[in-house]
């Protein structure tokens, strides 16, 4: 039935597109016709994928919604591959087909400069530095980290990613002027206010979702209109709740998996800034916002698939399809950045930054070796030593009788005699 339904929808869509094409006169504009053909092809593919793609772990508001984003992931990955195989000039000018205002080099905004919170030299507005930093990206940071917390569902992992990204901005501000910020912009406005408040609200939402009673009733079985409206709203909440317990220190496998998740998250965050830089897209462009909306939807599914695979590898024998696509998209975006502007990426880090990163990597590797190798060997050695001491104590206790026979051996012999009689 599902396959027949898909073929029916595809047939109707194809006929509709063909009918529109035959009715109107085809313009003699190659670029316009090319864009129409590409958009129509994407629509047909999305229509096929929404009905035929494999269901993911989420079922609300509807499985077709998540199948749609899976198909969008495939389309976006193909677009990235196409951009990757173009020359730098052609790739940047290709963006004009999406928006004619693109394809123009843009200056990067520097958020550093005067870092005085209170500027006594400006009598009109001494706090002008603070107001200059309060742009549209402040609520974007808050809502972004609120949604990321709903995806990760872990307080400490969110805080580590938030703090680590600020260290990355410190480390890479010599490459992108956009990373240059005042100290209070990094730690007070970003980490504490925007990111911290978003993480806090996200954890409160997760706590409410975990305590909520998940008992569903059909819409037409609810007698009151208020109950029907409430049921429609709750359709956009999870069907059931799974609490994420990452437990990174429980095993080496989980520790490496959590480190990989943090690395991919940070790389995806950096790709946002570097893609804007190499493709000449202004930060407020709608394509940047669409990319963030895209990652919010596909990232939540990917995190659930990763957790299911880590939590129960016997049932989930392979990683989910959305998780693989997110990893491939993140890697392809990074390859585009490397190809389009290798000079910026190869700018050497300042010496003190290099020292700090080397020290941090050494500390992480040392803790990993101690926690999963040296500590286990030490605990195993102490357990063997304790067992030997107990065995020696039992042996000395057995030999404490004058005749050299232990009560334990006598009891064992008595048990054997009773077994023979039986």
C-alpha positions in Angstrom: 0.0 0.0 0.0 2.8 2.4 0.9 4.6 1.7 -2.4 1.4 2.2 -4.4 0.7 5.4 -2.5 4.2 6.7 -3.3 3.8 5.9 -7.0 0.5 7.7 -7.0 1.9 10.8 -5.4 4.9 10.8 -7.8 2.6 10.4 -10.8 0.4 13.3 -9.7 3.4 15.5 -9.0 5.0 14.7 -12.3 1.8 15.3 -14.2 1.3 18.6 -12.4 4.9 19.8 -13.2 4.5 18.7 -16.8 1.1 20.4 -17.1 2.6 23.7 -15.8 5.5 23.4 -18.2 3.3 22.7 -21.2 0.8 25.5 -20.4 3.3 28.3 -20.1 5.8 29.4 -22.7 9.3 28.3 -21.8 11.4 31.5 -21.3 14.6 31.8 -23.4 16.7 32.1 -20.3 19.1 29.3 -19.7 19.9 30.2 -16.1 16.2 30.5 -15.1 15.3 27.2 -16.8 18.2 25.5 -15.1 17.1 26.7 -11.7 13.5 25.6 -12.4 14.6 22.2 -13.5 16.9 21.7 -10.4 14.1 22.8 -8.1 11.6 20.4 -9.7 14.0 17.5 -9.5 14.6 18.2 -5.8 10.8 18.3 -5.2 10.3 14.9 -6.9 13.2 13.4 -4.9 11.8 14.8 -1.6 8.3 13.5 -2.4 9.8 10.0 -3.1 12.0 10.1 0.0 9.3 11.3 2.5 7.2 8.3 1.7 9.9 5.7 1.1 12.8 6.5 3.3 13.5 4.5 6.4 11.9 5.8 9.6 14.2 7.2 12.3 13.9 7.0 16.1 11.4 9.9 16.4 7.7 9.6 15.6 6.4 13.0 16.6 5.0 15.2 15.2 5.0 12.7 12.4 7.6 10.2 11.0 7.2 11.9 7.6 8.6 15.1 9.1 11.9 13.4 10.0 12.0 11.5 6.7 11.8 14.9 5.0 14.8 16.2 6.9 16.7 13.0 6.0 16.1 13.7 2.4 17.1 17.3 2.8 20.3 16.0 4.3 21.0 14.1 1.1 20.2 17.1 -1.1 22.5 19.3 1.0 25.3 16.8 0.9 25.0 16.6 -2.9 25.1 20.4 -3.1 28.2 20.5 -1.0 29.9 17.9 -3.2 29.0 20.0 -6.2 30.5 23.2 -4.6 33.6 21.2 -3.6 34.4 20.3 -7.2 34.2 23.8 -8.5 37.0 26.4 -8.7 37.1 29.0 -6.0 35.8 31.7 -8.3 33.1 29.6 -9.9 31.9 28.3 -6.5 31.5 31.8 -5.1 29.8 33.1 -8.2 27.5 30.1 -8.2 25.9 31.5 -5.1 24.5 34.3 -7.2 22.1 31.8 -8.7 20.6 31.4 -5.2 20.8 35.1 -4.3 22.0 37.8 -6.8 23.4 39.8 -3.8 25.9 37.1 -3.0 29.3 36.5 -4.7 30.7 39.8 -3.4 33.6 40.0 -0.9 32.5 41.2 2.5 34.4 42.8 5.3 34.6 40.9 8.6 33.4 42.6 11.7 35.8 42.9 14.6 34.1 42.6 18.0 37.2 43.5 19.9 38.8 46.9 20.0 37.8 49.0 23.0 37.0 46.6 25.8 36.0 49.0 28.5 32.7 48.1 30.1 32.4 51.7 31.4 34.0 54.3 29.1 34.4 57.6 31.1 35.7 59.3 27.9 32.2 59.0 26.4 30.0 61.3 28.5 26.9 60.8 26.3 26.8 57.0 26.7 29.6 55.5 28.9 28.2 51.9 28.3 28.3 52.2 24.5 30.7 49.2 24.2 28.1 47.0 25.9 25.2 48.2 23.7 27.3 47.7 20.6 27.7 44.0 21.4 24.0 43.5 22.0 23.0 42.7 18.5 20.7 40.0 17.0 23.3 37.3 17.7 22.6 37.5 21.5 19.1 35.9 21.3 20.5 33.6 18.6 23.1 32.3 21.0 20.5 31.8 23.7 18.0 29.9 21.5 20.9 28.0 19.8 22.2 26.6 23.1 18.6 25.9 24.3 18.1 23.7 21.3 21.5 22.1 21.6 20.8 21.2 25.2 17.6 19.4 24.1 19.7 17.5 21.6 22.6 16.5 23.9 20.6 16.2 27.2 23.6 16.5 29.4 24.7 19.5 31.5 28.4 18.9 31.6 28.8 18.0 27.9 27.0 21.2 26.9 29.2 23.3 29.2 32.4 21.7 27.9 31.4 22.4 24.3 30.5 26.0 25.2 33.8 26.7 27.0 35.9 24.9 24.4 34.4 27.0 21.6 35.4 30.2 23.4 39.0 28.8 23.6 38.8 28.1 19.9 37.8 31.7 19.3 40.8 32.8 21.3 43.0 30.5 19.3 41.8 31.4 15.8 41.2 35.1 16.1 44.3 35.6 14.1 42.6 33.9 11.1 39.1 35.4 11.4 38.6 38.9 12.7 35.0 37.8 13.7 36.5 35.7 16.5 38.2 38.7 18.1 36.0 39.7 21.1 36.5 41.3 24.5 37.1 39.1 27.5 33.7 40.0 29.0 32.1 39.3 25.7 33.6 35.8 25.7 33.0 34.8 29.3 30.2 37.0 30.7 27.9 37.6 27.7 28.5 34.3 25.8 29.4 31.6 28.4 27.4 32.8 31.4 24.5 34.8 30.1 23.6 33.5 26.6 25.0 30.0 26.6 24.6 29.4 30.3 21.0 30.6 30.4 20.1 28.6 27.3 21.6 25.5 28.8 19.8 26.1 32.1 16.4 26.6 30.4 17.1 23.5 28.2 17.8 21.4 31.3 14.6 22.6 33.0 12.7 21.6 29.8 14.3 18.2 29.8 13.4 17.8 33.5 9.8 18.6 32.7 9.7 16.2 29.8 11.2 13.4 31.9 8.5 13.8 34.6 5.7 14.2 32.1 3.2 11.3 31.9 3.2 9.9 28.4 -0.3 8.5 28.0 -1.8 9.2 24.5 -5.4 9.3 23.5 -7.0 9.6 20.1 -8.0 13.1 19.1 -11.6 12.1 18.4 -12.0 10.3 21.7 -11.4 13.5 23.7 -14.8 15.0 24.5 -13.9 18.7 25.2 -12.5 21.2 22.8 -9.9 22.3 25.4 -8.7 18.7 25.6 -8.6 18.5 21.8 -6.4 21.6 21.5 -4.1 20.4 24.3 -3.8 17.1 22.5 -2.8 18.9 19.2 -0.2 20.9 21.0 1.2 17.8 22.7 1.6 16.2 19.3 4.8 18.3 19.0 6.2 16.7 22.1 8.0 13.4 22.3 6.0 10.2 22.1 8.1 8.8 25.0 11.1 9.9 26.9 14.6 8.5 26.9 17.1 10.0 29.4 20.6 10.2 28.1 23.2 8.9 30.4 26.5 9.2 28.5 28.8 7.9 31.3 32.0 8.8 29.5 34.3 7.4 32.2 32.6 4.0 32.3 34.6 2.5 29.5 37.2 3.5 26.9 34.7 3.0 24.1 32.2 5.4 25.6 35.0 7.9 26.4 36.3 8.0 22.8 32.7 8.2 21.5 31.9 11.2 23.7 35.2 12.9 22.7 34.2 12.3 19.0 30.8 13.9 19.6 32.4 17.0 21.1 34.9 17.2 18.3 32.2 17.0 15.6 30.1 19.6 17.4 33.0 22.0 17.6 33.9 21.4 14.0 30.3 22.1 12.9 30.4 25.3 14.9 33.6 26.4 13.3 32.3 25.5 9.8 29.5 28.1 10.3 32.0 30.9 10.5 34.5 29.7 8.0 31.9 28.9 5.3 30.6 32.5 5.6 34.1 33.7 5.2 35.1 31.6 2.1 31.7 31.8 0.3 31.2 35.5 1.0 27.9 35.2 2.9 26.9 38.0 5.3 26.2 36.7 8.9 22.6 37.8 8.7 21.8 36.1 5.4 18.9 33.7 5.3 21.0 30.8 4.1 23.0 31.0 7.4 19.8 30.8 9.3 18.5 27.9 7.2 21.7 26.0 7.8 21.2 26.4 11.5 17.6 25.3 11.4 18.7 22.3 9.3 21.3 21.2 11.8 18.8 21.6 14.7 16.5 19.1 13.1 19.0 16.6 11.8 21.3 16.9 14.9 18.6 15.8 17.3 18.0 12.6 15.3 21.7 12.0 14.9 22.3 12.3 18.7 19.5 9.9 19.5 20.9 7.4 17.0 24.4 7.7 18.4 23.1 7.2 22.0 21.0 4.2 21.0 24.0 2.7 19.3 26.3 3.3 22.3 23.7 2.2 24.9 22.6 -1.0 23.3 25.0 -2.2 20.6 23.4 -5.6 20.5 20.0 -4.2 19.4 21.4 -1.3 17.3 24.1 -3.2 15.4 25.0 -0.2 13.2 25.0 3.5 13.5 21.9 5.3 12.2 21.7 6.8 8.7 21.1 10.4 9.9 24.2 10.2 12.1 26.4 9.1 9.2 24.9 11.9 7.0 25.6 14.6 9.6 29.2 13.4 9.9 29.6 13.4 6.1 28.1 16.9 5.8 30.4 18.2 8.5 33.5 16.7 6.9 32.5 18.0 3.4 32.0 21.5 4.7 35.5 21.4 6.2 36.9 20.2 2.9 35.3 23.1 1.1 36.9 25.5 3.6 40.3 23.9 3.1 40.0 24.1 -0.7 38.6 27.6 -1.0 41.0 29.3 1.4 44.0 27.2 2.4 46.1 30.3 3.2 43.8 31.3 6.1 43.7 27.9 7.6 47.5 27.5 7.4 48.3 30.7 9.3 50.4 29.4 12.2 49.1 29.7 15.7 50.9 32.0 18.1 53.5 30.2 20.2 51.7 30.6 23.5 48.5 29.3 21.9 50.3 26.2 20.6 51.8 25.6 24.1 48.4 25.8 25.7 46.9 23.3 23.2 49.8 20.9 23.6 49.5 21.0 27.3 45.8 20.4 27.1 46.2 17.4 24.8 48.9 15.9 27.0 46.6 16.3 30.1 43.7 14.6 28.3 45.9 11.7 27.0 47.5 11.3 30.5 44.1 11.1 32.2 42.9 8.6 29.5 45.9 6.4 30.1 45.5 6.5 33.8 41.8 6.0 33.9 41.5 3.1 31.4 44.9 1.4 31.6 47.1 2.3 34.6 44.2 2.4 37.1 42.7 -0.9 35.9 46.1 -2.6 36.2 46.6 -1.1 39.7 43.1 -2.2 40.8 43.7 -5.7 39.4 47.0 -6.0 41.2 45.5 -4.9 44.5 42.6 -7.4 44.0 45.1 -10.3 43.4 47.2 -9.2 46.4 44.1 -9.2 48.6 43.0 -12.6 47.5 46.5 -14.0 48.2 46.5 -12.5 51.7 43.1 -14.0 52.4 44.3 -17.4 51.1 47.4 -17.2 53.3 45.2 -16.3 56.3 42.9 -19.2 55.7 45.9 -21.6 55.4 47.4 -20.3 58.6 44.1 -20.7 60.3 43.8 -24.3 59.1 47.2 -25.2 60.4 46.6 -23.6 63.8 45.5 -27.0 65.3 48.2 -29.1 67.1 47.7 -32.2 65.0 48.2 -30.3 61.8 44.6 -31.0 60.5 42.2 -28.2 59.9 38.6 -28.2 60.9 37.7 -27.2 57.4 39.4 -30.3 55.9 37.6 -32.5 58.5 34.3 -30.9 57.6 35.0 -31.6 53.9 35.8 -35.2 54.6 32.6 -35.6 56.6 30.6 -34.2 53.7 32.2 -36.6 51.3 31.4 -39.6 53.6 27.7 -38.5 53.9 27.5 -38.2 50.1 28.9 -41.8 49.7 26.3 -43.2 52.2 23.5 -41.5 50.3 
